[in-house]
């Protein structure tokens, strides 16, 4: 029936069009003026589409797909290496930077936030050492002249490798941080091949963070891999944009004789300790960043030190799983508390057709809180579901540490249900929240903490009162996800 209706409508439209055409033939003055519609251009496209275009034009990784390999040649002038490449190492289309004001700002923002650049200098007694490190490590680097590199300011980190007792700069290049794993792996292999390599070198890492990105992300992308190194002669980690305690712990880790699982666990535990301390000071952003830094460190360690960590006794696995649950729960609590004042009004803007940037941020944080609380609950119940287990997000199954439900108490499981219930309540999922909080009441009520159980019971009562039986469960989460995906113009 639907197709017949459409056909009838088309026939009717044709009849009307033919009548109008006949009228125009007899009355030329009634003919419509030619259309003046402008063809679509980059500025009229949705922001999500523009970002997709920017990725293919400005992402230093994507622009190299399908391109031939780069080979380098070099000359030495005044003891410094000067390189030439067989082709442009990063054929990005920076002409976008010189278009109109809107496209110039958007493309620059995308370029510098998506490609974290590292300024790399090598000081060595022999220029051949620098050449070997650059070319044999597999790093793809720019071939700008050293003086141009020296004047560069739009980078996220400066890395210097100094051979002991040598002050001659042999090379100065810039490369995207995506090649840091190759460089760090090269240094690790050099350390294994020669026990004298690491002690005879100093590493100076200065985080600039010119792009004003989240501290946890910058640390994870630029610094966390350096924990793979040990026994380095001297290490300096600098940067105002680092979380408290991170630089000192990384320096100590890189200068120890060898990686020790117990020492590493202590370092990550201190990150979570600092998160909880920041939460008590109501510094919710800092608390969330410390939690994220801790989870990043856990993931990198199991990716790079899997054999050592997996061979630890059961007590170590228990401690790491309990720490991961504690970190995820602290993250959920910080993100939820961050917007406590705005939570009563979220139901009004979560259905808005044009959410603001502030509303989008609140929604993103609450969705992240819901995910983190689900992760904490999954660990404390030893859920086999990969969808809720946080380790599955960053590790292959064979590297995930073992877990047991009896490593957690009913009180800890009840606390997870409570935080999850509060987050569902904030997102307008009152039916889900009532189920979560009912479980929390059942588990926490056995502990005899009258003050704590009263808070949970009050939240449970509020969730039951606010249930709208005309709204299907999951609508609030879907609306929140829509806001989170929506581009703010």
Secondary structure, DSSP 8 states (H G I E B T S, - for coil): -HHHHHHHHHHHHHHHHHHHHHHHHH-GGGS----------GGGS-HHHHHHHHHHHH-TTGGGTT-----EEEEEETTEEEEEESS-SS---GGGGGS-HHHHHHHHHHHHHHS-EEEEEEE-SSHHHHHHHHHHTT-------HHHHHT----SEEEEEEETT---EEEEEEEEGGGHHHHHHHHHHHHHH-HHHHHTEEEEEEE--TT---HHHHHHHHTGGGGG--S-SEEEEE-TTS-TTHHHHHHHHHHSSS--HHHHHHHHHHHHHHHHHHHHTT-HHHHHHHHHHHHHHHHHHHHHSHHHHHTS-HHHHHHHHHHHHHHHHHHHHHHHHHTHHHHTTHHHHTT-SS--HHHHHHHHHHHHHHHHHHHHHHHHHT---TTT-GGGGTS-GGGS----GGGS-HHHHHHHHHHHHHHHHHTT-HHHHHHHHHHHHHHHGGGT-HHHHHHHHHHHHHHHHT--TTS-TTHHHHHHHHHHHS---
